[in-house]
Amino acid sequence: MPNLIINSKYAGGNIHVVSIDEPVVKVEQEMRDTEGWWFYWNFRVESVKAQTVTFEFQNGEVIGPWGPAVSTDGIRWDWLGADSVTTAHSFQYEFGDAEIVYFCFSLPYQLHHFESFYSRISNHSLVTRKLFTYSEQLRPVPLLLIGNPFADQHIIMTSRHHACESPPSYLLEGLLEHYLAQTESSFLKHFLIHFIPFVDIDGVENGDQGKSRAPHDHNRDYILNPIYNSTKAIADYVKLHDLAVGIDFHSPFKWGGRNDTPFIVKKASPRKEENERFGRLLQSMTSHRAGSGDITYDPVHDIEMGEDWNQPHGTNCSAYFERQNMKLVFTFEFPYFGKDSMIFTPDKCRLFGTDFAQALEAYLVQKE
């Protein structure tokens, strides 16, 4: 029996083992049907004996500043720590006897995490779960309705168009729980939130990159004849409701510069001004956390329409929302790691979600 057993045969798993020459293991992330290069990986190791092992990635810099995310059960995750990083290509771990450990590029969020979240809120009178559609691999895609089913004002929120972009899923837990915790919430009396947590549920569960999937990924599928069941369902669904707000949640590139802090991907005027109004409110809601290590937002990091990859006439989700004449529309990018003064953890992501919820409520209900 080998001393190290490595596999990825579980929800979200992704790894290719190049070689095992103890105490060094050479691995690389699986691209599968991704066109080009991306960085997501997720694997489990069983070490028969106590030993220190170095894991060396052979395809790019994919070890973040706090090392890998680590878990002993595949459910609760934390960062292994900067001390584990030997290079941006490699990390070390000291195993105990017969220890099983999960490692991941960032903080995963699988369907089982969502089910755990749903179990906490399912008995609330303002929560309804529906089957939205079936994926290509016949997985049920869930839809949550949060708020008054007879409300005359509607909000749609989508996440995981790109399978590996998991941090916003923790944000959205915090956002929804904030609203549901408010007794006699006037906000949920007047608004109904339509939440689709896994647009690419097959990719999430299979452990795909999801980004740049051939022939195009889910977030480039808002075209005349969509090729994915979930995006077609979203396009049809949106036309049936009078939606005031449409927000699509993503994570940006792996790290560096703007990618280390939350930012809004702005639309052109007149929605640009609405994006900026919301941004000022979100900045106000998070500013009191500055210096605490919690996550804050500063609009200086936002990306303007026409800047870099944010170009008009797109075929992505938020561009489709914009074409449906929603007043407040944007993509929100939420990083994988953060920075030294603002390290992303599941709890901090949820806390930021409460700030986001309050900013949205202020935007819709109150005056700035």
C-alpha positions as CSV (number, residue, x, y, z in Angstrom):
1,M,0.0,0.0,0.0
2,P,1.4,3.4,-0.9
3,N,2.2,5.9,1.8
4,L,0.2,8.7,0.0
5,I,-3.2,8.3,-1.6
6,I,-4.4,11.3,-3.6
7,N,-7.8,11.6,-5.2
8,S,-10.4,14.1,-6.3
9,K,-13.4,11.8,-6.6
10,Y,-15.8,13.9,-4.5
11,A,-17.9,17.1,-5.1
12,G,-15.6,19.9,-6.4
13,G,-12.5,17.7,-6.8
14,N,-10.0,18.6,-9.4
15,I,-6.4,17.3,-9.7
16,H,-4.0,15.5,-12.0
17,V,-1.1,13.7,-10.3
18,V,2.0,13.9,-12.3
19,S,4.3,12.0,-10.0
20,I,4.8,10.9,-6.4
21,D,8.4,10.7,-5.3
22,E,8.1,11.1,-1.5
23,P,8.4,13.6,0.1
24,V,7.6,15.5,-3.1
25,V,4.4,15.2,-5.0
26,K,4.0,16.9,-8.5
27,V,0.5,17.8,-9.5
28,E,-1.4,20.1,-11.8
29,Q,-4.9,21.5,-12.1
30,E,-7.2,19.8,-14.7
31,M,-8.3,22.2,-17.4
32,R,-10.9,19.7,-18.9
33,D,-12.9,21.7,-21.5
34,T,-11.4,25.1,-20.5
35,E,-10.0,27.0,-23.4
36,G,-6.7,28.5,-22.2
37,W,-5.3,28.5,-18.7
38,W,-7.0,28.8,-15.3
39,F,-6.1,28.1,-11.7
40,Y,-8.7,26.1,-9.8
41,W,-7.7,22.8,-8.1
42,N,-9.1,20.7,-5.2
43,F,-7.8,17.3,-3.9
44,R,-7.7,15.0,-0.9
45,V,-4.7,13.3,0.5
46,E,-4.5,10.3,2.9
47,S,-1.1,9.8,4.4
48,V,-0.4,6.5,6.0
49,K,2.5,7.7,8.1
50,A,3.6,11.0,9.7
51,Q,5.6,13.0,7.2
52,T,6.1,16.4,5.7
53,V,5.2,16.5,2.1
54,T,5.8,19.2,-0.6
55,F,3.2,19.6,-3.3
56,E,4.6,21.1,-6.4
57,F,2.3,22.4,-9.2
58,Q,3.5,22.1,-12.7
59,N,1.2,24.5,-14.5
60,G,1.5,28.1,-13.3
61,E,1.4,30.0,-10.0
62,V,-1.6,28.7,-8.2
63,I,-0.7,28.8,-4.5
64,G,-2.3,31.9,-3.0
65,P,-0.8,34.2,-0.4
66,W,-2.3,32.3,2.6
67,G,-1.4,28.9,1.2
68,P,-4.2,26.5,0.2
69,A,-7.6,26.3,1.8
70,V,-7.5,23.3,4.1
71,S,-10.1,21.0,5.7
72,T,-10.3,17.7,7.5
73,D,-13.9,16.9,6.5
74,G,-14.4,18.7,3.2
75,I,-17.1,20.9,4.8
76,R,-15.4,23.4,7.1
77,W,-12.4,25.2,5.5
78,D,-9.7,27.6,6.6
79,W,-6.4,28.8,5.3
80,L,-3.3,26.6,5.9
81,G,-1.3,29.9,6.3
82,A,1.4,31.9,4.6
83,D,4.1,29.8,6.4
84,S,3.0,26.8,4.3
85,V,3.9,28.5,1.0
86,T,7.3,27.6,-0.4
87,T,6.8,29.3,-3.7
88,A,3.7,30.4,-5.7
89,H,3.9,26.9,-7.3
90,S,4.3,24.8,-4.1
91,F,3.3,24.3,-0.5
92,Q,4.2,22.0,2.4
93,Y,2.0,20.1,4.9
94,E,3.0,18.1,7.9
95,F,0.8,15.0,8.1
96,G,0.1,12.9,11.2
97,D,-0.3,9.1,11.1
98,A,-3.3,8.0,9.0
99,E,-4.4,11.6,8.4
100,I,-6.8,12.6,5.7
101,V,-6.7,16.2,4.6
102,Y,-8.4,18.2,1.8
103,F,-6.6,21.0,0.0
104,C,-8.1,23.6,-2.4
105,F,-7.0,26.7,-4.3
106,S,-9.5,28.8,-2.4
107,L,-12.5,28.4,-0.1
108,P,-14.9,25.9,-1.8
109,Y,-18.7,26.1,-1.7
110,Q,-20.5,23.0,-2.9
111,L,-24.1,22.0,-3.1
112,H,-23.8,20.4,0.3
113,H,-22.9,23.8,1.8
114,F,-26.0,25.3,0.2
115,E,-28.1,22.5,1.6
116,S,-26.7,23.2,5.1
117,F,-27.5,26.9,4.6
118,Y,-31.0,26.1,3.4
119,S,-31.7,23.9,6.4
120,R,-31.1,26.9,8.6
121,I,-33.7,29.1,6.8
122,S,-36.1,26.6,5.3
123,N,-38.7,27.0,8.1
124,H,-38.9,30.8,7.7
125,S,-42.3,31.9,6.4
126,L,-40.7,34.2,3.7
127,V,-38.5,31.4,2.2
128,T,-39.7,29.3,-0.7
129,R,-37.6,26.8,-2.6
130,K,-38.4,25.8,-6.2
131,L,-37.0,23.6,-8.9
132,F,-35.7,26.2,-11.4
133,T,-34.6,23.8,-14.2
134,Y,-32.5,20.7,-14.7
135,S,-28.8,20.8,-15.8
136,E,-27.4,19.0,-18.7
137,Q,-26.4,16.2,-16.4
138,L,-29.9,16.2,-14.9
139,R,-29.0,17.9,-11.6
140,P,-31.9,20.0,-10.2
141,V,-31.0,23.7,-10.3
142,P,-32.5,25.3,-7.1
143,L,-34.3,28.7,-7.0
144,L,-34.9,30.4,-3.7
145,L,-37.6,33.1,-3.3
146,I,-36.9,35.3,-0.3
147,G,-39.6,37.8,0.7
148,N,-43.2,38.5,0.0
149,P,-44.5,36.4,-2.8
150,F,-47.1,39.1,-3.6
151,A,-44.5,41.9,-3.6
152,D,-44.7,44.3,-6.5
153,Q,-40.9,44.9,-6.6
154,H,-38.5,42.2,-7.5
155,I,-34.7,41.6,-7.3
156,I,-32.8,38.8,-9.1
157,M,-29.4,37.6,-7.9
158,T,-27.3,35.0,-9.7
159,S,-24.1,33.2,-8.8
160,R,-21.6,30.6,-10.1
161,H,-21.9,31.2,-13.8
162,H,-18.2,30.2,-13.5
163,A,-18.1,27.1,-11.4
164,C,-14.9,27.8,-9.4
165,E,-15.9,31.3,-8.3
166,S,-17.0,30.3,-4.8
167,P,-16.4,33.2,-2.4
168,P,-19.6,35.1,-3.4
169,S,-21.6,32.1,-2.2
170,Y,-20.6,32.9,1.4
171,L,-21.4,36.6,0.9
172,L,-24.9,35.7,-0.3
173,E,-25.5,33.5,2.7
174,G,-24.8,36.5,4.9
175,L,-27.0,38.8,2.8
176,L,-30.0,36.6,2.9
177,E,-29.7,35.7,6.5
178,H,-29.5,39.4,7.4
179,Y,-32.9,40.1,5.7
180,L,-34.5,37.0,7.3
181,A,-33.2,37.8,10.8
182,Q,-35.0,41.2,10.8
183,T,-38.3,40.8,12.7
184,E,-41.2,42.4,10.9
185,S,-38.9,43.3,8.0
186,S,-40.5,46.1,6.0
187,F,-38.0,45.4,3.2
188,L,-39.1,41.8,2.7
189,K,-42.7,42.9,2.8
190,H,-42.2,45.1,-0.3
191,F,-39.5,43.1,-2.2
192,L,-39.1,39.5,-3.4
193,I,-35.6,38.3,-4.0
194,H,-35.2,35.6,-6.7
195,F,-31.9,33.8,-6.0
196,I,-30.2,31.3,-8.3
197,P,-27.2,30.0,-6.4
198,F,-25.7,27.6,-9.0
199,V,-26.0,28.6,-12.6
200,D,-23.4,26.1,-13.6
201,I,-24.3,23.4,-11.0
202,D,-22.7,20.6,-13.0
203,G,-19.4,22.4,-13.1
204,V,-19.5,23.2,-9.4
205,E,-20.1,19.6,-8.4
206,N,-17.8,18.1,-11.0
207,G,-14.9,20.5,-10.0
208,D,-14.6,22.2,-13.3
209,Q,-12.8,25.5,-13.9
210,G,-16.0,26.8,-15.5
211,K,-14.3,29.9,-16.8
212,S,-13.8,29.9,-20.6
213,R,-15.5,26.6,-21.1
214,A,-15.6,25.6,-24.7
215,P,-17.4,26.6,-26.9
216,H,-18.3,29.4,-24.5
217,D,-19.0,29.4,-20.8
218,H,-22.3,30.0,-19.0
219,N,-21.6,33.8,-18.7
220,R,-21.3,34.2,-22.4
221,D,-24.5,32.3,-23.2
222,Y,-27.1,35.2,-23.2
223,I,-27.5,34.9,-26.9
224,L,-30.4,34.2,-29.3
225,N,-30.1,30.4,-28.9
226,P,-28.5,29.6,-25.5
227,I,-26.7,26.2,-25.2
228,Y,-27.1,25.8,-21.5
229,N,-30.4,24.9,-19.8
230,S,-29.9,27.2,-16.8
231,T,-29.0,30.3,-18.9
232,K,-32.0,29.7,-21.2
233,A,-34.2,29.4,-18.1
234,I,-32.9,32.6,-16.6
235,A,-33.5,34.5,-19.9
236,D,-37.0,33.2,-20.0
237,Y,-37.7,33.7,-16.3
238,V,-36.5,37.4,-16.3
239,K,-39.1,38.2,-19.0
240,L,-41.9,37.0,-16.8
241,H,-41.1,39.4,-13.9
242,D,-40.9,43.1,-13.5
243,L,-37.4,43.3,-12.0
244,A,-35.9,46.4,-10.6
245,V,-32.5,45.0,-9.6
246,G,-30.3,42.4,-11.3
247,I,-26.9,41.5,-9.7
248,D,-24.6,38.8,-11.0
249,F,-21.9,37.7,-8.5
250,H,-18.4,36.6,-9.5
251,S,-14.8,36.3,-8.4
252,P,-12.1,38.0,-10.5
253,F,-8.7,36.8,-11.5
254,K,-6.7,34.9,-8.9
255,W,-4.9,37.8,-7.1
256,G,-3.1,41.1,-7.5
257,G,-4.2,44.8,-7.8
258,R,-7.9,45.3,-8.2
259,N,-8.4,41.5,-7.9
260,D,-7.6,41.6,-4.1
261,T,-10.6,43.8,-3.2
262,P,-14.4,43.8,-4.0
263,F,-15.4,45.9,-7.0
264,I,-18.4,46.8,-9.2
265,V,-18.3,46.2,-12.9
266,K,-20.1,49.3,-14.0
267,K,-22.6,49.8,-16.8
268,A,-22.9,52.9,-19.1
269,S,-25.1,55.8,-18.2
270,P,-27.8,56.1,-16.9
271,R,-27.1,52.9,-15.0
272,K,-23.5,54.0,-14.3
273,E,-24.9,56.7,-11.9
274,E,-27.1,54.1,-10.2
275,N,-24.1,51.8,-9.8
276,E,-22.2,54.7,-8.2
277,R,-25.0,55.6,-5.9
278,F,-25.1,52.0,-4.6
279,G,-21.4,52.0,-4.4
280,R,-21.3,55.0,-2.1
281,L,-23.8,53.4,0.2
282,L,-21.8,50.1,0.3
283,Q,-18.7,52.1,1.0
284,S,-20.5,53.8,3.9
285,M,-21.8,50.5,5.3
286,T,-18.3,49.0,5.3
287,S,-16.1,52.0,6.2
288,H,-16.6,51.5,9.9
289,R,-14.8,48.2,9.5
290,A,-11.6,49.8,8.1
291,G,-8.5,48.6,10.0
292,S,-10.4,45.8,11.8
293,G,-9.4,43.1,9.3
294,D,-12.9,42.8,8.0
295,I,-13.8,43.2,4.4
296,T,-14.4,46.7,3.1
297,Y,-15.4,48.2,-0.3
298,D,-13.9,51.3,-2.0
299,P,-15.3,52.4,-5.3
300,V,-11.8,53.5,-6.5
301,H,-11.4,49.8,-7.5
302,D,-14.5,49.7,-9.7
303,I,-14.1,49.1,-13.4
304,E,-15.7,51.5,-15.9
305,M,-17.7,50.5,-18.9
306,G,-15.3,50.5,-21.8
307,E,-12.3,49.9,-19.6
308,D,-10.2,46.7,-20.1
309,W,-12.5,43.7,-20.5
310,N,-15.7,45.6,-19.5
311,Q,-17.0,46.4,-23.0
312,P,-20.5,47.2,-24.2
313,H,-22.9,44.9,-26.0
314,G,-21.8,41.8,-24.1
315,T,-23.5,38.4,-24.1
316,N,-23.0,38.0,-20.3
317,C,-25.7,37.8,-17.6
318,S,-25.6,41.4,-16.4
319,A,-25.6,42.7,-20.0
320,Y,-28.8,40.7,-20.5
321,F,-30.3,42.1,-17.3
322,E,-29.4,45.6,-18.6
323,R,-31.3,44.9,-21.9
324,Q,-34.4,44.1,-19.8
325,N,-34.4,47.7,-18.5
326,M,-33.7,47.0,-14.8
327,K,-32.7,50.2,-13.0
328,L,-29.8,48.8,-10.9
329,V,-27.7,46.3,-12.8
330,F,-24.1,45.3,-12.3
331,T,-21.6,42.4,-11.9
332,F,-20.1,42.3,-8.5
333,E,-16.6,40.8,-8.3
334,F,-15.6,39.3,-4.9
335,P,-12.0,38.1,-4.5
336,Y,-10.6,34.7,-3.6
337,F,-8.1,35.8,-1.0
338,G,-8.1,39.6,-0.2
339,K,-5.0,41.2,1.1
340,D,-2.9,41.3,4.3
341,S,-5.2,43.7,6.1
342,M,-8.3,42.0,4.8
343,I,-8.0,38.2,4.6
344,F,-11.2,36.5,3.2
345,T,-12.7,33.8,5.4
346,P,-16.2,32.3,5.3
347,D,-17.4,34.3,8.3
348,K,-15.9,37.6,7.0
349,C,-17.6,37.0,3.6
350,R,-20.9,36.5,5.4
351,L,-20.3,39.7,7.4
352,F,-19.7,41.6,4.2
353,G,-22.9,40.1,2.9
354,T,-24.8,41.8,5.8
355,D,-23.2,45.2,4.8
356,F,-24.2,44.5,1.2
357,A,-27.8,43.8,2.2
358,Q,-28.0,47.0,4.2
359,A,-26.6,49.0,1.3
360,L,-29.1,47.5,-1.1
361,E,-32.0,48.2,1.3
362,A,-30.8,51.8,1.7
363,Y,-30.6,52.2,-2.0
364,L,-34.1,50.8,-2.6
365,V,-36.0,52.1,0.5
366,Q,-34.2,55.1,2.0
367,K,-32.7,58.3,0.6
368,E,-28.9,58.6,0.4
